[in-house]
């Protein structure tokens, strides 16, 4: 398999993320940089070199080199671009020239994530069928591809719904020299305005370069701050009591006792599983003693619940949740829900938070 250079262009103004750090620097719920998660959408055995381009003003303000070293170690070569480009396609051309990229390469945007799939040889673009992704937002601002019966790209169009297939931020070109040549022609055609990767790929396809369509489902789109916050909300941490919330209440001294068989509150279990599927983390707290841990873990597992932690021997009293907030994780970040004992209404109380 021919290995590629992976280009990660992060030199945009990030204007769709007002009031927070540039989107590629934001922290994922699992602690990674957004850029790390974006890069993980590309099979790790498909490339042998990573080049990242950042803005000079971002380097001065945030220390991008040090940040990227912490995220990628010595794998990433960092280019600091001293001036604005004419858009993503121009940034990629600058990266190729400045980093001396030759041969095949791939480009990954920082604002979309999906599970990696094997990459085809030659030029390609990853696409998603909007019919299979009803939650996709801001569709009119995306680029679309028209495909042939053979699964090749016939045409790519910016911000016009010419098909069901949306470009989702991973592109491949068979040769860097071919890209520069085609970019120069596309830039000539687009005398004014931004130049997108779709403009270059469209011209490649028109000139006879096979551009394969690589279809991906279940991708995560965080192109705007609103979409980012929606994504983060789904990956919250739910801290739940067991008795009276997950199981019908049991007691140490009064029947039904702690060591009796637990009766799940089905509606609440279903709601917790829905959040879990979205990516939420579940932490359970209980006053039950440590000696019952194994039995409780087995019961939760049988219900399909996968706790990040199970905290035993908690005090039988008020519990306070305290958290900080910032522009990238806005107020309120700590939410308290008081549920009447054994009430199967957790979905109603959580409805506005997902």
Protein Blocks (a to p, Z undefined) as FASTA:
>chain_A
ZZddddddfkbgolmlghiacfklpccfkopafklmmmmmpcfklpcbdcddddfklmmm
nommlmmmmmnommbccdddfbdcebjklmmmmmmmmnopghjdddddfkbccdddddde
hjddddddfklmmkbghklmpccddddfkopafbdcehiafbfbdcehiacdfbfklmmm
mmmmmmmmmmgccddfklmmmmmmmnopacdddddehiacffbfklmmmmmmmmcccddd
fehplpccddfkbccdfklccdddfklmmmmmmmmmnopacddddfbdfklmmmmmmmmm
mnopacfbdcehiacddddddddddfklccdfbdcddddehiacllmmmmmmZZ
